[in-house]
Amino acid sequence: MLVSNRRRSLRNLLSAVIGQVLAIAIGFMLPRLYILNFGSEVNGLLNLVNQILMYMGLFEAGVGGVTLQALYGPVARREQGTVNGILSATHRYYKRAGYIYLGALILISVLYPFIVKSGIDYLTVLLVLLLSGLPSAISFHAQAKYMLLLRAEGKNYIITNLATIVTVLVGLAKAALILLGFDVLAVVFVSFLIHLIQAVYITRYIRRHYPDLSVKEQPDYQAISQKNYMLVHQISGMILQNTDILILSAVSGLKTVSIYSVYKLVMSQMANLAYIIQSSVDFVLGQTFQTDVKKYVQRIDMFESLFSALNFALHAVIFFVLYAFVRLYTQGADVNHADQILVYLFVGIELLTLMRMPMLQTINYAGHFKKTTPQTVLESVINVVVSLVAVYRLGIYGVLIGTIVALLYRTNEIIIYANTRILNRSPWRTYLVYGLNFLVFAIVQLIFAKIFPPIQNLIDLIRTGILAGLIAVPLFLAIQTVAWKGNRETVQFYLQKKVLRK
């Protein structure tokens, strides 16, 4: 089983990394085409629509997250009847959520064009919203429950490979239509068609490879009874990640949203990479927590230190090159996007977010959704209140400061709660991991400033990014490996095992 888990984790990671590389390339290509061909307002509109649809994803009512945690145990123990009961309950909730989502999508599509500050005509905004949201309505009815099962089994690579194909097809189709002179509605419509094909494929795949799977068994509603508390956590996460754009669209307009979205584009790609790394081993950690807590502590400690080292290394590189990237990327745009203060704020937000991920997953594996609901509500309140107060005086800086203040509270609370209430130990190990990372981060910036010349063009940017990564990644990983006894022993064990094999 361990070998199988290792292979699945590796397949998950490799397929996800390949997919992410392609997604990054397409993700950077399309916004520039939007800005240069449609203008900053349309680019801002498309980003705003994405944020609205993320909020509408809350209509799943927390079922997905709770279902995933509930599946780890029975999947590990191969209890097909229990799995069918959980998925039957999930199927019923998703079906109901799909109808509610569709109704809400139509209502928002009709009303929101009156709210947004824009020179874009009413019908265009309405149709962009409607066409962009329909794939999610289809997902609720068709493939969402099946994708949860694949994740619980550690078969993320199936989902990732399909998502990669869809991303490439959508990206190429959109780029072709833009370059051929089609309008934004044609660009959105082609994306809808390709996502519809994806839903059909997933459904057929599950029916062919899982003949014993049934969503018509007696529903096990008790297994997903904490869905409402999970929903509160999801709402908090949505507020934290997406409120900024909604506030800016109402207060500062779509051009400011466009500036925000360029930085967010870079940081979201880094966040996706972090999620890829975590999700590739998520099923191993989740199943281990349900079967052997002592082994889980060893694994989560190693994962936390090495996961944080890799992410801090990558963000050290991003911190150094981001200003130059934005300046080059938006050259020729109708508004100036390059701002050094935004670099500090966006990277700070991502680092604080990454610091909470291992311990937040520990809370999720333990199913402590109800017990941590007050804390996540307070995080949302802090974020919204500070952002609303600060945006009128500080503009785009204000909403980012609101996010940072909320993260400072909640990240520390998560670290303390998971360590003391679930792992029954002091949180100081986690704080030492990140304290060491911040120290190395500062040293690395001094090294970069000394050895790299100013970035003047795209070639300079690529060369500096690659060389900086070759310095930062091994350095952070080596320091975190040497700093912790468990990491040293694990590395030594696998090295000796390889030598013996040879």
C-alpha positions as CSV (number, residue, x, y, z in Angstrom):
1,M,0.0,0.0,0.0
2,L,2.8,2.4,0.9
3,V,4.5,1.8,-2.5
4,S,1.1,2.4,-4.2
5,N,0.6,5.6,-2.3
6,R,4.1,6.8,-3.2
7,R,3.5,6.1,-6.8
8,R,0.1,7.8,-6.8
9,S,1.6,10.8,-5.0
10,L,4.3,11.0,-7.6
11,R,1.9,10.7,-10.5
12,N,-0.3,13.3,-8.9
13,L,2.6,15.7,-8.5
14,L,4.1,15.2,-12.0
15,S,0.8,15.5,-13.9
16,A,-0.1,18.5,-11.8
17,V,3.2,20.3,-12.4
18,I,3.0,19.7,-16.1
19,G,-0.6,21.0,-16.1
20,Q,0.4,24.0,-14.0
21,V,3.2,24.9,-16.3
22,L,0.8,25.0,-19.3
23,A,-1.8,26.8,-17.2
24,I,0.7,29.4,-16.2
25,A,1.7,30.0,-19.9
26,I,-2.0,30.3,-20.9
27,G,-2.9,32.2,-17.8
28,F,-0.3,34.9,-18.6
29,M,-1.1,35.0,-22.3
30,L,-4.8,35.6,-22.2
31,P,-5.0,38.6,-19.8
32,R,-2.4,40.4,-22.0
33,L,-4.5,39.7,-25.0
34,Y,-7.6,40.9,-23.2
35,I,-5.9,44.1,-22.2
36,L,-4.4,44.9,-25.6
37,N,-7.4,43.9,-27.7
38,F,-10.4,44.6,-25.5
39,G,-9.0,47.1,-23.0
40,S,-8.5,47.1,-19.2
41,E,-12.2,47.4,-18.5
42,V,-13.0,44.1,-20.2
43,N,-10.1,42.5,-18.5
44,G,-11.4,43.8,-15.2
45,L,-14.9,42.5,-16.0
46,L,-13.7,39.0,-16.7
47,N,-11.7,38.9,-13.5
48,L,-14.7,40.3,-11.6
49,V,-17.0,37.7,-13.1
50,N,-14.6,35.0,-11.9
51,Q,-14.8,36.3,-8.4
52,I,-18.6,36.4,-8.5
53,L,-18.7,32.8,-9.7
54,M,-16.3,31.8,-6.9
55,Y,-18.8,33.2,-4.4
56,M,-21.6,31.4,-6.1
57,G,-19.7,28.1,-5.6
58,L,-20.8,28.4,-2.0
59,F,-24.2,27.0,-3.1
60,E,-22.6,23.6,-2.7
61,A,-23.2,24.3,1.0
62,G,-19.9,22.9,2.2
63,V,-20.8,19.3,1.1
64,G,-17.6,18.8,-1.0
65,G,-15.1,19.5,1.8
66,V,-17.0,17.4,4.4
67,T,-17.5,14.5,1.9
68,L,-13.8,14.4,1.0
69,Q,-12.9,14.1,4.7
70,A,-15.6,11.5,5.3
71,L,-14.4,9.4,2.4
72,Y,-10.7,9.0,3.5
73,G,-11.5,6.4,6.2
74,P,-13.8,4.1,4.2
75,V,-11.7,4.4,1.1
76,A,-8.6,3.3,3.0
77,R,-10.5,0.4,4.5
78,R,-12.2,-0.5,1.1
79,E,-15.7,-0.2,2.5
80,Q,-17.7,0.1,-0.7
81,G,-21.1,0.2,1.0
82,T,-20.1,3.1,3.2
83,V,-18.6,4.9,0.2
84,N,-21.9,4.5,-1.7
85,G,-23.9,5.8,1.2
86,I,-21.8,8.9,1.6
87,L,-21.9,9.7,-2.2
88,S,-25.6,9.1,-2.3
89,A,-26.1,11.7,0.3
90,T,-23.7,14.0,-1.5
91,H,-25.5,13.5,-4.8
92,R,-28.8,14.6,-3.4
93,Y,-27.4,17.7,-1.9
94,Y,-25.5,18.6,-5.1
95,K,-28.6,18.1,-7.2
96,R,-30.6,20.5,-5.0
97,A,-27.7,22.9,-5.0
98,G,-27.5,22.8,-8.8
99,Y,-31.0,24.1,-9.2
100,I,-30.6,26.8,-6.6
101,Y,-27.3,27.8,-8.2
102,L,-28.9,28.1,-11.7
103,G,-31.7,30.3,-10.4
104,A,-29.2,32.6,-8.6
105,L,-27.0,32.7,-11.7
106,I,-29.8,34.0,-13.8
107,L,-30.9,36.5,-11.2
108,I,-27.3,37.9,-10.7
109,S,-26.7,38.0,-14.5
110,V,-29.8,40.2,-14.8
111,L,-29.2,42.5,-11.9
112,Y,-25.4,42.9,-11.5
113,P,-24.8,44.9,-14.7
114,F,-26.8,47.7,-13.0
115,I,-24.3,47.7,-10.1
116,V,-20.8,47.5,-11.7
117,K,-19.2,50.8,-12.6
118,S,-18.4,50.3,-16.3
119,G,-18.8,51.6,-19.8
120,I,-19.5,48.1,-21.1
121,D,-23.1,47.6,-22.4
122,Y,-25.7,45.8,-20.2
123,L,-26.3,42.8,-22.5
124,T,-22.5,42.0,-22.8
125,V,-22.1,41.9,-19.0
126,L,-25.3,39.8,-18.6
127,L,-24.2,37.2,-21.2
128,V,-20.6,37.0,-19.9
129,L,-21.9,36.2,-16.4
130,L,-24.4,33.7,-17.6
131,L,-22.1,31.8,-20.0
132,S,-19.3,31.8,-17.5
133,G,-21.5,30.3,-14.7
134,L,-23.3,27.6,-16.6
135,P,-20.4,25.0,-16.4
136,S,-20.6,25.1,-12.6
137,A,-24.4,24.4,-12.7
138,I,-23.7,21.4,-14.9
139,S,-20.9,20.2,-12.6
140,F,-23.3,20.2,-9.6
141,H,-25.6,17.7,-11.5
142,A,-22.9,15.6,-13.2
143,Q,-19.3,15.2,-12.1
144,A,-18.7,17.0,-8.8
145,K,-19.4,14.0,-6.5
146,Y,-17.2,11.7,-8.7
147,M,-14.2,14.0,-8.6
148,L,-14.4,13.9,-4.7
149,L,-14.1,10.1,-4.9
150,L,-11.1,10.3,-7.2
151,R,-9.4,12.7,-4.8
152,A,-10.0,10.5,-1.8
153,E,-8.5,7.6,-3.6
154,G,-5.4,9.6,-4.6
155,K,-6.2,9.7,-8.3
156,N,-5.9,13.4,-8.6
157,Y,-3.8,12.8,-11.7
158,I,-6.9,11.8,-13.6
159,I,-8.7,15.1,-12.8
160,T,-5.5,17.0,-13.4
161,N,-4.7,15.5,-16.8
162,L,-8.3,16.2,-18.0
163,A,-8.1,19.7,-16.6
164,T,-4.8,20.3,-18.4
165,I,-6.4,19.2,-21.7
166,V,-9.4,21.5,-21.1
167,T,-7.1,24.4,-20.1
168,V,-5.0,24.1,-23.2
169,L,-8.0,23.7,-25.5
170,V,-9.8,26.7,-23.9
171,G,-6.7,28.8,-24.0
172,L,-5.9,28.1,-27.6
173,A,-9.5,28.6,-28.7
174,K,-9.8,31.9,-26.8
175,A,-6.5,33.2,-28.2
176,A,-7.4,32.2,-31.8
177,L,-10.8,33.9,-31.5
178,I,-9.3,37.1,-30.1
179,L,-6.6,37.3,-32.8
180,L,-9.2,36.7,-35.5
181,G,-11.2,39.7,-34.2
182,F,-14.1,38.0,-32.4
183,D,-15.7,39.8,-29.5
184,V,-15.6,38.8,-25.8
185,L,-18.9,36.9,-26.0
186,A,-17.5,34.5,-28.5
187,V,-14.5,33.9,-26.3
188,V,-16.7,33.1,-23.3
189,F,-19.0,30.8,-25.3
190,V,-16.2,28.6,-26.6
191,S,-15.1,28.0,-23.0
192,F,-18.6,26.9,-22.1
193,L,-18.7,24.3,-24.9
194,I,-15.4,22.8,-23.9
195,H,-16.3,22.5,-20.2
196,L,-19.6,20.8,-21.2
197,I,-17.6,18.1,-23.0
198,Q,-15.4,17.7,-19.9
199,A,-18.5,16.9,-17.8
200,V,-19.7,14.2,-20.2
201,Y,-16.2,12.6,-20.2
202,I,-15.9,12.4,-16.4
203,T,-19.4,10.9,-16.0
204,R,-18.6,8.2,-18.6
205,Y,-15.2,7.4,-17.1
206,I,-16.7,6.8,-13.6
207,R,-19.4,4.5,-15.0
208,R,-16.9,2.4,-16.9
209,H,-14.2,2.1,-14.1
210,Y,-16.4,2.0,-11.0
211,P,-19.2,-0.5,-11.8
212,D,-19.9,-1.1,-8.0
213,L,-20.4,2.6,-7.4
214,S,-24.0,3.7,-6.8
215,V,-25.5,7.0,-5.8
216,K,-28.9,5.4,-5.3
217,E,-28.2,3.6,-2.1
218,Q,-29.5,4.7,1.4
219,P,-27.9,8.1,1.9
220,D,-25.5,8.5,4.9
221,Y,-26.4,12.0,5.9
222,Q,-24.7,11.6,9.2
223,A,-21.3,11.3,7.5
224,I,-21.7,14.8,6.0
225,S,-23.6,16.3,9.0
226,Q,-21.0,19.1,9.5
227,K,-21.6,20.5,6.0
228,N,-23.2,23.7,7.4
229,Y,-20.1,24.4,9.5
230,M,-17.9,23.6,6.5
231,L,-20.0,26.1,4.5
232,V,-19.1,28.8,7.1
233,H,-15.4,28.0,6.6
234,Q,-15.8,28.2,2.8
235,I,-17.6,31.6,3.1
236,S,-14.7,32.9,5.2
237,G,-12.2,31.6,2.6
238,M,-14.1,33.3,-0.2
239,I,-14.3,36.5,1.6
240,L,-10.6,36.4,2.3
241,Q,-9.6,35.6,-1.2
242,N,-12.2,37.5,-3.3
243,T,-13.7,40.4,-1.4
244,D,-10.9,42.8,-2.5
245,I,-12.0,42.8,-6.2
246,L,-15.7,43.3,-5.3
247,I,-14.9,46.3,-3.1
248,L,-12.5,47.8,-5.7
249,S,-15.1,47.3,-8.5
250,A,-17.6,49.3,-6.5
251,V,-15.3,52.0,-5.1
252,S,-12.4,52.4,-7.5
253,G,-13.7,51.0,-10.9
254,L,-12.7,48.2,-13.3
255,K,-9.3,49.8,-14.2
256,T,-8.1,49.4,-10.6
257,V,-9.5,45.8,-10.7
258,S,-7.3,45.2,-13.7
259,I,-4.2,46.4,-11.8
260,Y,-5.1,44.2,-8.9
261,S,-5.8,41.2,-11.2
262,V,-2.4,41.3,-12.8
263,Y,-0.6,40.8,-9.4
264,K,-3.3,38.3,-8.3
265,L,-2.7,36.4,-11.5
266,V,1.0,35.8,-10.6
267,M,0.2,35.0,-6.9
268,S,-2.7,32.7,-7.8
269,Q,-0.4,30.6,-10.0
270,M,2.0,30.3,-7.0
271,A,-1.0,29.4,-4.8
272,N,-2.1,26.8,-7.3
273,L,1.4,25.3,-7.3
274,A,1.3,25.1,-3.5
275,Y,-2.2,23.4,-3.7
276,I,-0.8,20.9,-6.3
277,I,2.0,19.9,-3.9
278,Q,-0.4,19.5,-1.0
279,S,-3.2,17.7,-2.9
280,S,-0.7,15.2,-4.4
281,V,-0.1,13.8,-0.9
282,D,-3.5,14.9,0.6
283,F,-5.0,11.4,0.4
284,V,-1.9,9.8,2.1
285,L,-2.1,12.3,5.0
286,G,-5.9,12.1,5.3
287,Q,-5.9,8.3,5.3
288,T,-3.0,8.2,7.7
289,F,-4.8,10.5,10.2
290,Q,-7.8,8.2,10.2
291,T,-5.7,5.0,10.7
292,D,-2.5,5.9,12.6
293,V,-2.2,9.3,14.4
294,K,1.3,8.7,15.6
295,K,2.6,8.1,12.1
296,Y,0.5,11.1,11.0
297,V,2.4,13.4,13.3
298,Q,5.7,12.3,11.8
299,R,4.5,12.8,8.3
300,I,2.9,16.2,8.8
301,D,6.0,17.5,10.5
302,M,8.2,16.5,7.6
303,F,5.6,17.8,5.1
304,E,5.2,21.1,6.9
305,S,8.9,21.9,7.0
306,L,9.7,20.8,3.4
307,F,6.5,22.2,1.9
308,S,7.1,25.6,3.6
309,A,10.8,25.6,2.4
310,L,9.8,25.0,-1.2
311,N,7.1,27.7,-1.1
312,F,9.2,30.3,0.7
313,A,12.0,29.7,-1.9
314,L,9.6,30.2,-4.8
315,H,8.1,33.3,-3.3
316,A,11.6,34.7,-2.6
317,V,12.2,34.5,-6.4
318,I,8.8,36.1,-7.1
319,F,9.4,38.9,-4.6
320,F,12.6,39.7,-6.4
321,V,11.3,39.7,-10.0
322,L,7.6,40.6,-9.7
323,Y,7.9,44.4,-10.2
324,A,10.0,43.9,-13.3
325,F,7.6,41.3,-14.6
326,V,4.5,43.6,-14.2
327,R,6.3,46.5,-15.8
328,L,7.2,44.4,-18.9
329,Y,3.9,42.4,-19.0
330,T,1.7,45.5,-19.0
331,Q,3.9,47.6,-21.3
332,G,1.6,49.4,-23.7
333,A,-1.5,49.2,-21.4
334,D,-3.8,52.2,-20.9
335,V,-3.0,52.4,-17.2
336,N,0.2,51.9,-15.2
337,H,0.3,48.6,-13.3
338,A,3.8,48.5,-11.8
339,D,3.9,49.3,-8.1
340,Q,6.6,48.2,-5.7
341,I,4.3,48.5,-2.6
342,L,1.9,46.1,-4.2
343,V,4.7,43.6,-4.5
344,Y,5.3,43.7,-0.7
345,L,1.6,43.4,0.1
346,F,0.8,40.6,-2.3
347,V,3.8,38.4,-1.4
348,G,3.1,39.0,2.3
349,I,-0.5,37.8,1.9
350,E,0.6,34.6,0.1
351,L,3.3,33.8,2.7
352,L,0.8,34.2,5.5
353,T,-1.7,32.0,3.6
354,L,0.9,29.3,3.0
355,M,1.9,29.2,6.6
356,R,-1.5,28.0,7.7
357,M,-2.0,25.2,5.1
358,P,-0.5,22.1,6.8
359,M,-2.2,22.8,10.2
360,L,-5.4,23.8,8.5
361,Q,-5.5,20.5,6.8
362,T,-4.9,18.8,10.1
363,I,-8.0,20.6,11.4
364,N,-9.9,19.3,8.4
365,Y,-8.7,15.7,8.8
366,A,-9.9,15.8,12.4
367,G,-13.3,17.1,11.3
368,H,-13.2,20.1,13.7
369,F,-15.4,22.3,11.4
370,K,-17.9,23.2,14.1
371,K,-15.3,23.9,16.8
372,T,-13.4,26.4,14.6
373,T,-16.4,28.2,13.2
374,P,-16.3,31.2,15.5
375,Q,-12.6,31.8,14.6
376,T,-13.2,31.8,10.8
377,V,-16.2,34.1,11.2
378,L,-14.1,36.6,13.1
379,E,-11.5,36.4,10.4
380,S,-14.1,37.4,7.8
381,V,-15.3,40.3,9.9
382,I,-11.8,41.6,10.4
383,N,-11.1,41.4,6.7
384,V,-14.3,43.2,5.6
385,V,-14.3,45.9,8.2
386,V,-10.6,46.9,7.8
387,S,-10.8,46.7,4.0
388,L,-13.9,48.9,3.9
389,V,-12.5,51.5,6.2
390,A,-9.0,51.5,4.6
391,V,-10.1,51.5,0.9
392,Y,-11.5,55.0,0.9
393,R,-8.2,56.4,2.3
394,L,-5.6,54.0,0.8
395,G,-7.4,52.6,-2.3
396,I,-6.0,49.3,-3.5
397,Y,-3.5,49.2,-0.6
398,G,-6.4,49.4,1.8
399,V,-8.1,46.2,0.8
400,L,-4.7,44.3,0.8
401,I,-4.0,45.6,4.3
402,G,-7.4,44.4,5.4
403,T,-6.5,40.9,4.1
404,I,-3.1,40.9,5.9
405,V,-4.7,42.0,9.3
406,A,-7.2,39.1,9.0
407,L,-4.5,36.6,8.1
408,L,-2.2,37.6,11.0
409,Y,-5.1,36.7,13.4
410,R,-6.3,33.5,11.7
411,T,-3.0,32.0,10.7
412,N,-1.7,32.2,14.3
413,E,-5.0,30.9,15.6
414,I,-4.9,27.9,13.2
415,I,-1.3,27.1,14.2
416,I,-2.0,27.2,17.9
417,Y,-5.3,25.3,17.7
418,A,-4.1,22.4,15.5
419,N,-0.9,21.9,17.6
420,T,-2.5,22.1,21.0
421,R,-6.0,20.7,20.5
422,I,-5.4,18.0,17.9
423,L,-1.7,17.1,18.0
424,N,-1.5,17.7,21.8
425,R,1.8,19.6,21.7
426,S,3.3,23.1,21.8
427,P,3.0,25.2,18.6
428,W,6.6,26.3,18.9
429,R,7.9,23.8,16.3
430,T,5.7,25.3,13.7
431,Y,6.7,28.8,14.6
432,L,10.4,27.8,14.5
433,V,9.9,26.3,11.0
434,Y,8.5,29.6,9.7
435,G,10.9,31.8,11.7
436,L,13.8,30.0,10.0
437,N,12.2,30.5,6.6
438,F,11.7,34.2,7.1
439,L,15.4,34.6,8.1
440,V,16.6,32.7,5.0
441,F,14.1,34.8,2.9
442,A,15.8,38.0,4.0
443,I,19.3,36.7,3.5
444,V,18.4,35.4,0.0
445,Q,17.1,38.9,-1.0
446,L,20.4,40.4,0.0
447,I,22.2,37.8,-2.1
448,F,20.0,38.4,-5.1
449,A,20.5,42.2,-4.9
450,K,24.2,41.7,-4.9
451,I,24.7,39.2,-7.7
452,F,21.9,40.1,-10.2
453,P,21.8,43.2,-12.4
454,P,18.6,45.2,-13.0
455,I,16.1,43.4,-15.2
456,Q,15.6,45.3,-18.5
457,N,13.8,42.9,-20.8
458,L,12.1,39.5,-21.0
459,I,15.4,37.6,-21.5
460,D,16.8,39.2,-18.3
461,L,13.6,38.3,-16.5
462,I,13.7,34.6,-17.5
463,R,17.4,34.3,-16.8
464,T,17.2,35.9,-13.4
465,G,14.2,33.9,-12.4
466,I,15.8,30.6,-13.3
467,L,19.1,31.3,-11.7
468,A,17.5,32.7,-8.5
469,G,15.4,29.6,-8.3
470,L,18.4,27.4,-8.6
471,I,19.9,29.2,-5.7
472,A,16.8,29.5,-3.5
473,V,15.1,26.1,-3.7
474,P,18.1,24.0,-2.8
475,L,19.2,26.4,0.0
476,F,15.7,26.5,1.7
477,L,15.2,22.7,1.4
478,A,18.8,22.0,2.7
479,I,18.4,24.2,5.7
480,Q,15.0,22.8,6.7
481,T,16.3,19.2,6.2
482,V,19.3,19.8,8.4
483,A,17.4,21.7,11.0
484,W,15.0,18.9,12.0
485,K,16.0,15.4,13.2
486,G,13.0,13.6,11.6
487,N,13.9,15.1,8.2
488,R,17.5,14.1,8.5
489,E,16.7,10.6,9.5
490,T,14.2,10.2,6.7
491,V,16.7,11.4,4.1
492,Q,19.4,9.2,5.5
493,F,17.1,6.2,5.5
494,Y,16.2,6.6,1.8
495,L,19.8,7.2,0.8
496,Q,20.9,4.0,2.6
497,K,18.1,2.1,1.0
498,K,19.2,3.2,-2.5
499,V,22.8,2.3,-1.8
500,L,21.7,-1.2,-0.6
501,R,19.6,-1.7,-3.7
502,K,22.6,-0.8,-5.9
